Amino acid sequence: MTFQVGDKVIYPNHGLGIVERVEEKTILGQTLGFFHLRIVANDTTVLVPVANVDGVGLRKAISDEEVERLFQLLSDGKIDNHQNWKGRFKDNSDKMRTGSIYDMCDVLKSLTFLSKSKSLSFREKRMLDRAKALIVSEISEVMREKAPEVEAKVDSALERCFVVKARNMARASARTKVAKPVKAAAAAAAVVAAAAPRRAARAS
């Protein structure tokens, strides 16, 4: 993927940056192209080799239409929640490294949901804060809205997500309770049906 000066891009784990210039540098006798990115969050400059863009996961910022899709995902009630800490941390770390805002959305939902029932470890709390900050900063830049306003919308979407999750869990529990008596009744009927021919045979 190539970028032009002025493009808004996402550098995984650094956040949103703006391509300020593209230049060539000679290093150890080899001439390489570099993108100069100004990271918006802390106003620092980083250099990314043009040849390594795909390797580091550099991508363009999402569009207005994708912002709408993102909010739908944030509030859909679908939450991945591994109980095993090591497995959960590895999966979430892998998602953060992809740079995909949709992967970060999954991390944000699962860790926020988990934080409502237990205390997160220091590393998970830091990951949660990082995921939220990156999502808010990207949406803020794309929609040209202030970060606190965007954060309030994200929090509202997450609350809707948890309401939907709780409703779905309640429905699943209710279906299980109904299914058990039905299965028991069916099993009893089967026993009665199987015993009937034996009783008839003894009577004859």
Biotite code that builds the C-alpha atoms (Angstrom):
import biotite.structure as struc

atoms = struc.array([
    struc.Atom([0.000, 0.000, 0.000], chain_id="A", res_id=1, res_name="MET", atom_name="CA", element="C"),
    struc.Atom([1.297, 3.456, -0.889], chain_id="A", res_id=2, res_name="THR", atom_name="CA", element="C"),
    struc.Atom([0.485, 6.721, 0.834], chain_id="A", res_id=3, res_name="PHE", atom_name="CA", element="C"),
    struc.Atom([0.605, 10.359, -0.194], chain_id="A", res_id=4, res_name="GLN", atom_name="CA", element="C"),
    struc.Atom([1.679, 13.404, 1.793], chain_id="A", res_id=5, res_name="VAL", atom_name="CA", element="C"),
    struc.Atom([-1.271, 14.490, 3.931], chain_id="A", res_id=6, res_name="GLY", atom_name="CA", element="C"),
    struc.Atom([-2.806, 11.007, 4.237], chain_id="A", res_id=7, res_name="ASP", atom_name="CA", element="C"),
    struc.Atom([-4.134, 10.035, 7.650], chain_id="A", res_id=8, res_name="LYS", atom_name="CA", element="C"),
    struc.Atom([-2.793, 6.620, 8.581], chain_id="A", res_id=9, res_name="VAL", atom_name="CA", element="C"),
    struc.Atom([-2.848, 4.254, 11.526], chain_id="A", res_id=10, res_name="ILE", atom_name="CA", element="C"),
    struc.Atom([0.414, 2.900, 12.889], chain_id="A", res_id=11, res_name="TYR", atom_name="CA", element="C"),
    struc.Atom([-0.365, -0.095, 15.165], chain_id="A", res_id=12, res_name="PRO", atom_name="CA", element="C"),
    struc.Atom([0.139, 0.668, 18.861], chain_id="A", res_id=13, res_name="ASN", atom_name="CA", element="C"),
    struc.Atom([1.101, 4.266, 18.039], chain_id="A", res_id=14, res_name="HIS", atom_name="CA", element="C"),
    struc.Atom([-2.257, 5.498, 16.820], chain_id="A", res_id=15, res_name="GLY", atom_name="CA", element="C"),
    struc.Atom([-3.203, 7.970, 14.155], chain_id="A", res_id=16, res_name="LEU", atom_name="CA", element="C"),
    struc.Atom([-0.486, 9.720, 12.208], chain_id="A", res_id=17, res_name="GLY", atom_name="CA", element="C"),
    struc.Atom([-0.239, 12.072, 9.245], chain_id="A", res_id=18, res_name="ILE", atom_name="CA", element="C"),
    struc.Atom([2.183, 11.500, 6.385], chain_id="A", res_id=19, res_name="VAL", atom_name="CA", element="C"),
    struc.Atom([4.229, 14.715, 6.345], chain_id="A", res_id=20, res_name="GLU", atom_name="CA", element="C"),
    struc.Atom([6.748, 13.730, 3.703], chain_id="A", res_id=21, res_name="ARG", atom_name="CA", element="C"),
    struc.Atom([8.354, 10.874, 1.847], chain_id="A", res_id=22, res_name="VAL", atom_name="CA", element="C"),
    struc.Atom([12.108, 10.828, 1.436], chain_id="A", res_id=23, res_name="GLU", atom_name="CA", element="C"),
    struc.Atom([14.998, 8.559, 0.549], chain_id="A", res_id=24, res_name="GLU", atom_name="CA", element="C"),
    struc.Atom([17.916, 7.796, 2.857], chain_id="A", res_id=25, res_name="LYS", atom_name="CA", element="C"),
    struc.Atom([21.102, 5.898, 2.106], chain_id="A", res_id=26, res_name="THR", atom_name="CA", element="C"),
    struc.Atom([21.936, 3.440, 4.870], chain_id="A", res_id=27, res_name="ILE", atom_name="CA", element="C"),
    struc.Atom([24.968, 1.148, 4.607], chain_id="A", res_id=28, res_name="LEU", atom_name="CA", element="C"),
    struc.Atom([25.167, 1.875, 0.899], chain_id="A", res_id=29, res_name="GLY", atom_name="CA", element="C"),
    struc.Atom([21.499, 1.004, 0.307], chain_id="A", res_id=30, res_name="GLN", atom_name="CA", element="C"),
    struc.Atom([18.967, 3.667, -0.663], chain_id="A", res_id=31, res_name="THR", atom_name="CA", element="C"),
    struc.Atom([15.617, 3.238, 1.039], chain_id="A", res_id=32, res_name="LEU", atom_name="CA", element="C"),
    struc.Atom([12.356, 5.196, 0.994], chain_id="A", res_id=33, res_name="GLY", atom_name="CA", element="C"),
    struc.Atom([10.787, 6.335, 4.263], chain_id="A", res_id=34, res_name="PHE", atom_name="CA", element="C"),
    struc.Atom([7.425, 7.779, 5.272], chain_id="A", res_id=35, res_name="PHE", atom_name="CA", element="C"),
    struc.Atom([7.722, 10.544, 7.874], chain_id="A", res_id=36, res_name="HIS", atom_name="CA", element="C"),
    struc.Atom([4.704, 10.248, 10.141], chain_id="A", res_id=37, res_name="LEU", atom_name="CA", element="C"),
    struc.Atom([3.632, 12.776, 12.749], chain_id="A", res_id=38, res_name="ARG", atom_name="CA", element="C"),
    struc.Atom([1.816, 10.866, 15.482], chain_id="A", res_id=39, res_name="ILE", atom_name="CA", element="C"),
    struc.Atom([-1.161, 13.017, 16.473], chain_id="A", res_id=40, res_name="VAL", atom_name="CA", element="C"),
    struc.Atom([-1.481, 11.804, 20.093], chain_id="A", res_id=41, res_name="ALA", atom_name="CA", element="C"),
    struc.Atom([1.965, 12.965, 21.221], chain_id="A", res_id=42, res_name="ASN", atom_name="CA", element="C"),
    struc.Atom([3.173, 15.062, 18.272], chain_id="A", res_id=43, res_name="ASP", atom_name="CA", element="C"),
    struc.Atom([6.229, 12.871, 17.703], chain_id="A", res_id=44, res_name="THR", atom_name="CA", element="C"),
    struc.Atom([7.744, 11.877, 14.359], chain_id="A", res_id=45, res_name="THR", atom_name="CA", element="C"),
    struc.Atom([8.437, 8.294, 13.340], chain_id="A", res_id=46, res_name="VAL", atom_name="CA", element="C"),
    struc.Atom([10.009, 6.928, 10.162], chain_id="A", res_id=47, res_name="LEU", atom_name="CA", element="C"),
    struc.Atom([8.517, 3.882, 8.492], chain_id="A", res_id=48, res_name="VAL", atom_name="CA", element="C"),
    struc.Atom([10.378, 2.186, 5.619], chain_id="A", res_id=49, res_name="PRO", atom_name="CA", element="C"),
    struc.Atom([8.225, 2.190, 2.490], chain_id="A", res_id=50, res_name="VAL", atom_name="CA", element="C"),
    struc.Atom([9.175, -1.439, 1.868], chain_id="A", res_id=51, res_name="ALA", atom_name="CA", element="C"),
    struc.Atom([7.975, -2.450, 5.341], chain_id="A", res_id=52, res_name="ASN", atom_name="CA", element="C"),
    struc.Atom([4.534, -0.836, 5.303], chain_id="A", res_id=53, res_name="VAL", atom_name="CA", element="C"),
    struc.Atom([2.675, -4.157, 5.181], chain_id="A", res_id=54, res_name="ASP", atom_name="CA", element="C"),
    struc.Atom([5.004, -5.728, 7.724], chain_id="A", res_id=55, res_name="GLY", atom_name="CA", element="C"),
    struc.Atom([4.231, -3.142, 10.411], chain_id="A", res_id=56, res_name="VAL", atom_name="CA", element="C"),
    struc.Atom([0.524, -3.017, 9.541], chain_id="A", res_id=57, res_name="GLY", atom_name="CA", element="C"),
    struc.Atom([0.393, 0.624, 8.480], chain_id="A", res_id=58, res_name="LEU", atom_name="CA", element="C"),
    struc.Atom([-3.048, 1.411, 7.048], chain_id="A", res_id=59, res_name="ARG", atom_name="CA", element="C"),
    struc.Atom([-5.285, 4.306, 6.111], chain_id="A", res_id=60, res_name="LYS", atom_name="CA", element="C"),
    struc.Atom([-7.688, 5.656, 8.712], chain_id="A", res_id=61, res_name="ALA", atom_name="CA", element="C"),
    struc.Atom([-11.274, 4.406, 8.488], chain_id="A", res_id=62, res_name="ILE", atom_name="CA", element="C"),
    struc.Atom([-13.930, 6.261, 6.487], chain_id="A", res_id=63, res_name="SER", atom_name="CA", element="C"),
    struc.Atom([-17.108, 7.939, 7.754], chain_id="A", res_id=64, res_name="ASP", atom_name="CA", element="C"),
    struc.Atom([-19.094, 4.848, 6.699], chain_id="A", res_id=65, res_name="GLU", atom_name="CA", element="C"),
    struc.Atom([-16.773, 2.578, 8.648], chain_id="A", res_id=66, res_name="GLU", atom_name="CA", element="C"),
    struc.Atom([-17.277, 4.692, 11.776], chain_id="A", res_id=67, res_name="VAL", atom_name="CA", element="C"),
    struc.Atom([-20.989, 3.802, 11.623], chain_id="A", res_id=68, res_name="GLU", atom_name="CA", element="C"),
    struc.Atom([-20.146, 0.113, 11.242], chain_id="A", res_id=69, res_name="ARG", atom_name="CA", element="C"),
    struc.Atom([-17.738, 0.348, 14.167], chain_id="A", res_id=70, res_name="LEU", atom_name="CA", element="C"),
    struc.Atom([-20.409, 1.727, 16.496], chain_id="A", res_id=71, res_name="PHE", atom_name="CA", element="C"),
    struc.Atom([-22.732, -1.102, 15.425], chain_id="A", res_id=72, res_name="GLN", atom_name="CA", element="C"),
    struc.Atom([-20.044, -3.621, 16.392], chain_id="A", res_id=73, res_name="LEU", atom_name="CA", element="C"),
    struc.Atom([-19.435, -1.874, 19.709], chain_id="A", res_id=74, res_name="LEU", atom_name="CA", element="C"),
    struc.Atom([-23.097, -2.274, 20.664], chain_id="A", res_id=75, res_name="SER", atom_name="CA", element="C"),
    struc.Atom([-24.015, -5.669, 19.148], chain_id="A", res_id=76, res_name="ASP", atom_name="CA", element="C"),
    struc.Atom([-23.836, -7.707, 22.368], chain_id="A", res_id=77, res_name="GLY", atom_name="CA", element="C"),
    struc.Atom([-21.256, -10.160, 21.000], chain_id="A", res_id=78, res_name="LYS", atom_name="CA", element="C"),
    struc.Atom([-18.332, -10.461, 23.399], chain_id="A", res_id=79, res_name="ILE", atom_name="CA", element="C"),
    struc.Atom([-15.379, -12.868, 23.306], chain_id="A", res_id=80, res_name="ASP", atom_name="CA", element="C"),
    struc.Atom([-14.446, -13.648, 26.866], chain_id="A", res_id=81, res_name="ASN", atom_name="CA", element="C"),
    struc.Atom([-11.839, -16.322, 27.595], chain_id="A", res_id=82, res_name="HIS", atom_name="CA", element="C"),
    struc.Atom([-11.783, -17.377, 31.221], chain_id="A", res_id=83, res_name="GLN", atom_name="CA", element="C"),
    struc.Atom([-8.157, -18.479, 31.011], chain_id="A", res_id=84, res_name="ASN", atom_name="CA", element="C"),
    struc.Atom([-5.956, -15.431, 31.664], chain_id="A", res_id=85, res_name="TRP", atom_name="CA", element="C"),
    struc.Atom([-3.025, -16.551, 29.531], chain_id="A", res_id=86, res_name="LYS", atom_name="CA", element="C"),
    struc.Atom([-5.174, -17.438, 26.542], chain_id="A", res_id=87, res_name="GLY", atom_name="CA", element="C"),
    struc.Atom([-7.153, -14.216, 26.857], chain_id="A", res_id=88, res_name="ARG", atom_name="CA", element="C"),
    struc.Atom([-4.062, -12.031, 27.140], chain_id="A", res_id=89, res_name="PHE", atom_name="CA", element="C"),
    struc.Atom([-2.384, -13.695, 24.145], chain_id="A", res_id=90, res_name="LYS", atom_name="CA", element="C"),
    struc.Atom([-5.475, -13.351, 21.942], chain_id="A", res_id=91, res_name="ASP", atom_name="CA", element="C"),
    struc.Atom([-5.947, -9.709, 22.901], chain_id="A", res_id=92, res_name="ASN", atom_name="CA", element="C"),
    struc.Atom([-2.241, -8.927, 22.413], chain_id="A", res_id=93, res_name="SER", atom_name="CA", element="C"),
    struc.Atom([-2.366, -10.477, 18.939], chain_id="A", res_id=94, res_name="ASP", atom_name="CA", element="C"),
    struc.Atom([-5.415, -8.376, 18.074], chain_id="A", res_id=95, res_name="LYS", atom_name="CA", element="C"),
    struc.Atom([-3.737, -5.169, 19.263], chain_id="A", res_id=96, res_name="MET", atom_name="CA", element="C"),
    struc.Atom([-0.722, -5.883, 17.060], chain_id="A", res_id=97, res_name="ARG", atom_name="CA", element="C"),
    struc.Atom([-2.790, -6.162, 13.871], chain_id="A", res_id=98, res_name="THR", atom_name="CA", element="C"),
    struc.Atom([-3.627, -2.451, 14.000], chain_id="A", res_id=99, res_name="GLY", atom_name="CA", element="C"),
    struc.Atom([-7.199, -3.234, 12.897], chain_id="A", res_id=100, res_name="SER", atom_name="CA", element="C"),
    struc.Atom([-9.690, -0.986, 14.639], chain_id="A", res_id=101, res_name="ILE", atom_name="CA", element="C"),
    struc.Atom([-12.204, -3.847, 14.521], chain_id="A", res_id=102, res_name="TYR", atom_name="CA", element="C"),
    struc.Atom([-9.797, -6.116, 16.408], chain_id="A", res_id=103, res_name="ASP", atom_name="CA", element="C"),
    struc.Atom([-9.276, -3.337, 18.951], chain_id="A", res_id=104, res_name="MET", atom_name="CA", element="C"),
    struc.Atom([-13.058, -3.086, 19.208], chain_id="A", res_id=105, res_name="CYS", atom_name="CA", element="C"),
    struc.Atom([-13.173, -6.756, 20.282], chain_id="A", res_id=106, res_name="ASP", atom_name="CA", element="C"),
    struc.Atom([-10.465, -6.114, 22.886], chain_id="A", res_id=107, res_name="VAL", atom_name="CA", element="C"),
    struc.Atom([-12.295, -3.066, 24.218], chain_id="A", res_id=108, res_name="LEU", atom_name="CA", element="C"),
    struc.Atom([-15.597, -4.916, 24.539], chain_id="A", res_id=109, res_name="LYS", atom_name="CA", element="C"),
    struc.Atom([-14.201, -8.048, 26.182], chain_id="A", res_id=110, res_name="SER", atom_name="CA", element="C"),
    struc.Atom([-11.962, -6.261, 28.697], chain_id="A", res_id=111, res_name="LEU", atom_name="CA", element="C"),
    struc.Atom([-14.567, -3.629, 29.606], chain_id="A", res_id=112, res_name="THR", atom_name="CA", element="C"),
    struc.Atom([-17.139, -6.393, 30.144], chain_id="A", res_id=113, res_name="PHE", atom_name="CA", element="C"),
    struc.Atom([-14.676, -8.372, 32.248], chain_id="A", res_id=114, res_name="LEU", atom_name="CA", element="C"),
    struc.Atom([-13.767, -5.299, 34.325], chain_id="A", res_id=115, res_name="SER", atom_name="CA", element="C"),
    struc.Atom([-17.390, -5.061, 35.502], chain_id="A", res_id=116, res_name="LYS", atom_name="CA", element="C"),
    struc.Atom([-17.148, -8.394, 37.297], chain_id="A", res_id=117, res_name="SER", atom_name="CA", element="C"),
    struc.Atom([-13.495, -8.528, 38.425], chain_id="A", res_id=118, res_name="LYS", atom_name="CA", element="C"),
    struc.Atom([-10.383, -6.418, 38.776], chain_id="A", res_id=119, res_name="SER", atom_name="CA", element="C"),
    struc.Atom([-8.131, -6.486, 35.735], chain_id="A", res_id=120, res_name="LEU", atom_name="CA", element="C"),
    struc.Atom([-4.413, -7.118, 36.009], chain_id="A", res_id=121, res_name="SER", atom_name="CA", element="C"),
    struc.Atom([-2.139, -4.131, 35.470], chain_id="A", res_id=122, res_name="PHE", atom_name="CA", element="C"),
    struc.Atom([-1.254, -5.291, 31.939], chain_id="A", res_id=123, res_name="ARG", atom_name="CA", element="C"),
    struc.Atom([-4.876, -5.886, 30.966], chain_id="A", res_id=124, res_name="GLU", atom_name="CA", element="C"),
    struc.Atom([-5.930, -2.534, 32.398], chain_id="A", res_id=125, res_name="LYS", atom_name="CA", element="C"),
    struc.Atom([-3.185, -0.865, 30.357], chain_id="A", res_id=126, res_name="ARG", atom_name="CA", element="C"),
    struc.Atom([-4.312, -2.754, 27.254], chain_id="A", res_id=127, res_name="MET", atom_name="CA", element="C"),
    struc.Atom([-7.926, -1.709, 27.832], chain_id="A", res_id=128, res_name="LEU", atom_name="CA", element="C"),
    struc.Atom([-6.943, 1.946, 28.184], chain_id="A", res_id=129, res_name="ASP", atom_name="CA", element="C"),
    struc.Atom([-4.766, 1.692, 25.058], chain_id="A", res_id=130, res_name="ARG", atom_name="CA", element="C"),
    struc.Atom([-7.506, 0.122, 22.947], chain_id="A", res_id=131, res_name="ALA", atom_name="CA", element="C"),
    struc.Atom([-9.998, 2.774, 24.006], chain_id="A", res_id=132, res_name="LYS", atom_name="CA", element="C"),
    struc.Atom([-7.574, 5.654, 23.421], chain_id="A", res_id=133, res_name="ALA", atom_name="CA", element="C"),
    struc.Atom([-6.679, 4.428, 19.923], chain_id="A", res_id=134, res_name="LEU", atom_name="CA", element="C"),
    struc.Atom([-10.311, 3.940, 18.933], chain_id="A", res_id=135, res_name="ILE", atom_name="CA", element="C"),
    struc.Atom([-11.381, 7.319, 20.301], chain_id="A", res_id=136, res_name="VAL", atom_name="CA", element="C"),
    struc.Atom([-8.493, 9.170, 18.647], chain_id="A", res_id=137, res_name="SER", atom_name="CA", element="C"),
    struc.Atom([-9.168, 7.634, 15.234], chain_id="A", res_id=138, res_name="GLU", atom_name="CA", element="C"),
    struc.Atom([-12.903, 8.315, 15.321], chain_id="A", res_id=139, res_name="ILE", atom_name="CA", element="C"),
    struc.Atom([-12.254, 11.822, 16.641], chain_id="A", res_id=140, res_name="SER", atom_name="CA", element="C"),
    struc.Atom([-9.931, 12.614, 13.751], chain_id="A", res_id=141, res_name="GLU", atom_name="CA", element="C"),
    struc.Atom([-12.166, 11.054, 11.093], chain_id="A", res_id=142, res_name="VAL", atom_name="CA", element="C"),
    struc.Atom([-15.386, 12.687, 12.344], chain_id="A", res_id=143, res_name="MET", atom_name="CA", element="C"),
    struc.Atom([-13.650, 15.948, 13.360], chain_id="A", res_id=144, res_name="ARG", atom_name="CA", element="C"),
    struc.Atom([-15.178, 15.755, 16.828], chain_id="A", res_id=145, res_name="GLU", atom_name="CA", element="C"),
    struc.Atom([-13.560, 16.385, 20.197], chain_id="A", res_id=146, res_name="LYS", atom_name="CA", element="C"),
    struc.Atom([-12.195, 13.317, 21.976], chain_id="A", res_id=147, res_name="ALA", atom_name="CA", element="C"),
    struc.Atom([-14.442, 13.655, 25.097], chain_id="A", res_id=148, res_name="PRO", atom_name="CA", element="C"),
    struc.Atom([-17.543, 13.700, 22.868], chain_id="A", res_id=149, res_name="GLU", atom_name="CA", element="C"),
    struc.Atom([-16.383, 10.613, 20.994], chain_id="A", res_id=150, res_name="VAL", atom_name="CA", element="C"),
    struc.Atom([-15.502, 8.826, 24.240], chain_id="A", res_id=151, res_name="GLU", atom_name="CA", element="C"),
    struc.Atom([-19.017, 9.462, 25.549], chain_id="A", res_id=152, res_name="ALA", atom_name="CA", element="C"),
    struc.Atom([-20.468, 7.889, 22.400], chain_id="A", res_id=153, res_name="LYS", atom_name="CA", element="C"),
    struc.Atom([-18.147, 4.895, 22.730], chain_id="A", res_id=154, res_name="VAL", atom_name="CA", element="C"),
    struc.Atom([-19.168, 4.422, 26.391], chain_id="A", res_id=155, res_name="ASP", atom_name="CA", element="C"),
    struc.Atom([-22.842, 4.623, 25.414], chain_id="A", res_id=156, res_name="SER", atom_name="CA", element="C"),
    struc.Atom([-22.355, 1.989, 22.693], chain_id="A", res_id=157, res_name="ALA", atom_name="CA", element="C"),
    struc.Atom([-20.589, -0.299, 25.182], chain_id="A", res_id=158, res_name="LEU", atom_name="CA", element="C"),
    struc.Atom([-23.459, 0.042, 27.677], chain_id="A", res_id=159, res_name="GLU", atom_name="CA", element="C"),
    struc.Atom([-25.928, -0.967, 24.930], chain_id="A", res_id=160, res_name="ARG", atom_name="CA", element="C"),
    struc.Atom([-23.665, -3.919, 24.170], chain_id="A", res_id=161, res_name="CYS", atom_name="CA", element="C"),
    struc.Atom([-23.793, -5.138, 27.771], chain_id="A", res_id=162, res_name="PHE", atom_name="CA", element="C"),
    struc.Atom([-27.573, -4.721, 27.940], chain_id="A", res_id=163, res_name="VAL", atom_name="CA", element="C"),
    struc.Atom([-27.965, -6.840, 24.793], chain_id="A", res_id=164, res_name="VAL", atom_name="CA", element="C"),
    struc.Atom([-25.497, -9.398, 26.174], chain_id="A", res_id=165, res_name="LYS", atom_name="CA", element="C"),
    struc.Atom([-27.418, -9.681, 29.451], chain_id="A", res_id=166, res_name="ALA", atom_name="CA", element="C"),
    struc.Atom([-30.729, -10.023, 27.587], chain_id="A", res_id=167, res_name="ARG", atom_name="CA", element="C"),
    struc.Atom([-29.343, -12.779, 25.363], chain_id="A", res_id=168, res_name="ASN", atom_name="CA", element="C"),
    struc.Atom([-27.910, -14.637, 28.370], chain_id="A", res_id=169, res_name="MET", atom_name="CA", element="C"),
    struc.Atom([-31.285, -14.422, 30.154], chain_id="A", res_id=170, res_name="ALA", atom_name="CA", element="C"),
    struc.Atom([-33.090, -15.791, 27.087], chain_id="A", res_id=171, res_name="ARG", atom_name="CA", element="C"),
    struc.Atom([-30.600, -18.648, 26.755], chain_id="A", res_id=172, res_name="ALA", atom_name="CA", element="C"),
    struc.Atom([-31.033, -19.510, 30.433], chain_id="A", res_id=173, res_name="SER", atom_name="CA", element="C"),
    struc.Atom([-34.829, -19.462, 30.100], chain_id="A", res_id=174, res_name="ALA", atom_name="CA", element="C"),
    struc.Atom([-34.682, -21.768, 27.060], chain_id="A", res_id=175, res_name="ARG", atom_name="CA", element="C"),
    struc.Atom([-32.477, -24.191, 29.006], chain_id="A", res_id=176, res_name="THR", atom_name="CA", element="C"),
    struc.Atom([-34.950, -24.291, 31.912], chain_id="A", res_id=177, res_name="LYS", atom_name="CA", element="C"),
    struc.Atom([-37.839, -24.999, 29.536], chain_id="A", res_id=178, res_name="VAL", atom_name="CA", element="C"),
    struc.Atom([-35.877, -27.622, 27.620], chain_id="A", res_id=179, res_name="ALA", atom_name="CA", element="C"),
    struc.Atom([-35.022, -29.706, 30.712], chain_id="A", res_id=180, res_name="LYS", atom_name="CA", element="C"),
    struc.Atom([-38.646, -30.557, 31.722], chain_id="A", res_id=181, res_name="PRO", atom_name="CA", element="C"),
    struc.Atom([-39.503, -31.276, 28.080], chain_id="A", res_id=182, res_name="VAL", atom_name="CA", element="C"),
    struc.Atom([-36.534, -33.667, 27.788], chain_id="A", res_id=183, res_name="LYS", atom_name="CA", element="C"),
    struc.Atom([-37.463, -35.317, 31.088], chain_id="A", res_id=184, res_name="ALA", atom_name="CA", element="C"),
    struc.Atom([-41.067, -35.773, 29.953], chain_id="A", res_id=185, res_name="ALA", atom_name="CA", element="C"),
    struc.Atom([-39.915, -37.246, 26.649], chain_id="A", res_id=186, res_name="ALA", atom_name="CA", element="C"),
    struc.Atom([-37.597, -39.639, 28.439], chain_id="A", res_id=187, res_name="ALA", atom_name="CA", element="C"),
    struc.Atom([-40.399, -40.739, 30.768], chain_id="A", res_id=188, res_name="ALA", atom_name="CA", element="C"),
    struc.Atom([-42.738, -41.274, 27.831], chain_id="A", res_id=189, res_name="ALA", atom_name="CA", element="C"),
    struc.Atom([-40.108, -43.391, 26.116], chain_id="A", res_id=190, res_name="ALA", atom_name="CA", element="C"),
    struc.Atom([-39.758, -45.561, 29.224], chain_id="A", res_id=191, res_name="VAL", atom_name="CA", element="C"),
    struc.Atom([-43.521, -46.034, 29.443], chain_id="A", res_id=192, res_name="VAL", atom_name="CA", element="C"),
    struc.Atom([-43.726, -46.867, 25.740], chain_id="A", res_id=193, res_name="ALA", atom_name="CA", element="C"),
    struc.Atom([-40.938, -49.418, 26.046], chain_id="A", res_id=194, res_name="ALA", atom_name="CA", element="C"),
    struc.Atom([-42.558, -51.061, 29.084], chain_id="A", res_id=195, res_name="ALA", atom_name="CA", element="C"),
    struc.Atom([-46.005, -51.361, 27.493], chain_id="A", res_id=196, res_name="ALA", atom_name="CA", element="C"),
    struc.Atom([-45.204, -54.323, 25.188], chain_id="A", res_id=197, res_name="PRO", atom_name="CA", element="C"),
    struc.Atom([-43.586, -56.204, 28.094], chain_id="A", res_id=198, res_name="ARG", atom_name="CA", element="C"),
    struc.Atom([-46.686, -55.750, 30.247], chain_id="A", res_id=199, res_name="ARG", atom_name="CA", element="C"),
    struc.Atom([-48.884, -56.852, 27.384], chain_id="A", res_id=200, res_name="ALA", atom_name="CA", element="C"),
    struc.Atom([-46.751, -59.976, 26.873], chain_id="A", res_id=201, res_name="ALA", atom_name="CA", element="C"),
    struc.Atom([-46.951, -60.937, 30.563], chain_id="A", res_id=202, res_name="ARG", atom_name="CA", element="C"),
    struc.Atom([-50.720, -60.429, 30.577], chain_id="A", res_id=203, res_name="ALA", atom_name="CA", element="C"),
    struc.Atom([-51.169, -62.804, 27.632], chain_id="A", res_id=204, res_name="SER", atom_name="CA", element="C"),
])
